[in-house]
Amino acid sequence: TEDVVLEYISARYTCLSLHGPAAQALLTAVAGPPAAEVGRMAGTHHVLEIAGQRVTAYRWDECGVPGVRVLVPEAAVGEVAAELARPLGGLAAPAGALASASGGGVPTEPDFRGRGIGWLAFNTARVEAGTPWFHIDFGTDCLVHEVGRGLLEQTVSFTKGCYLGQEIVARMQNLGHPKRVLVQLKAGDDRLPLAGAQVLDESGDVVGAVTSSAVSPLRGNVAVALAMVKWGRHASGTVLQVPAEGALVSAVVGWSPSD
């Protein structure tokens, strides 16, 4: 019912992310009091100013801890990233270093510990948390109920009224279940199954495929993975098998949308 014009702007923006218990406080220290509203509801967008640049921020928990995404104009990425890292002592500061939001030599509240991370650390944390990524763990051929409770809660409203696709989403929510679901698998050692590897049940039948994997330092340096598996093989505690480094490795379902 609105008279709007849609414009594709993704190519003109870069997404920076903050992850950790102090993500909201760090954003507020840099962007001022208006940023305090960002953490209240996932997905709600807020326009802020950082390093003299207008940016858009919203809460998005991807790593099992509070998270914030900041959409920054491409030309200003360096300035905004440096300003976000200033209370930490810079992107390359040691993880245990203590820095003050004031930037001075004497720590004042709030104090922050943190550092910049790359894809490996981020991907490990989000696989540990069971967070699926579009075009990696699911695609346009998936129903929203297939990709996990966390994503469902952050992206779908069952009270907002009519929208395209509402009927099948509501029917799945109230009357049935999907044929397959994304689950988290935990192996017993560090042998790493690769994306695309088949997942087998106790009878040797193929019941799914691995979509992402990582070695988890927080779980004793064992392999963890996300996999799309058939309904009925998805319950927590189910023992499945995956090929990893030339052998079949037992893996236990540790998380599923029904948990």
HELIX and SHEET records of a PDB file:
HELIX    1   1 SER A   10  ARG A   12  5                                   3    
HELIX    2   2 ALA A   23  ALA A   31  1                                   9    
HELIX    3   3 PRO A   33  ARG A   40  5                                   8    
HELIX    4   4 GLU A   74  ALA A   76  5                                   3    
HELIX    5   5 VAL A   77  ALA A   85  1                                   9    
HELIX    6   6 ARG A   86  LEU A   88  5                                   3    
HELIX    7   7 TRP A  119  GLU A  128  1                                  10    
HELIX    8   8 VAL A  144  GLU A  146  5                                   3    
HELIX    9   9 ARG A  149  THR A  155  1                                   7    
HELIX   10  10 GLN A  166  LEU A  175  1                                  10    
HELIX   11  11 PRO A  217  ARG A  219  5                                   3    
SHEET    1   A 4 TYR A  13  HIS A  19  0                                        
SHEET    2   A 4 GLY A  67  PRO A  73 -1                                        
SHEET    3   A 4 GLN A  53  ARG A  59 -1                                        
SHEET    4   A 4 HIS A  46  ILE A  50 -1                                        
SHEET    1   B 2 ALA A  99  SER A 100  0                                        
SHEET    2   B 2 ASP A 111  PHE A 112 -1                                        
SHEET    1   C 6 GLN A 198  LEU A 200  0                                        
SHEET    2   C 6 VAL A 206  SER A 216 -1                                        
SHEET    3   C 6 VAL A 222  LYS A 230 -1                                        
SHEET    4   C 6 ARG A 180  ALA A 187 -1                                        
SHEET    5   C 6 ALA A 247  TRP A 255 -1                                        
SHEET    6   C 6 VAL A 239  ALA A 244 -1                                        
END                                                                             
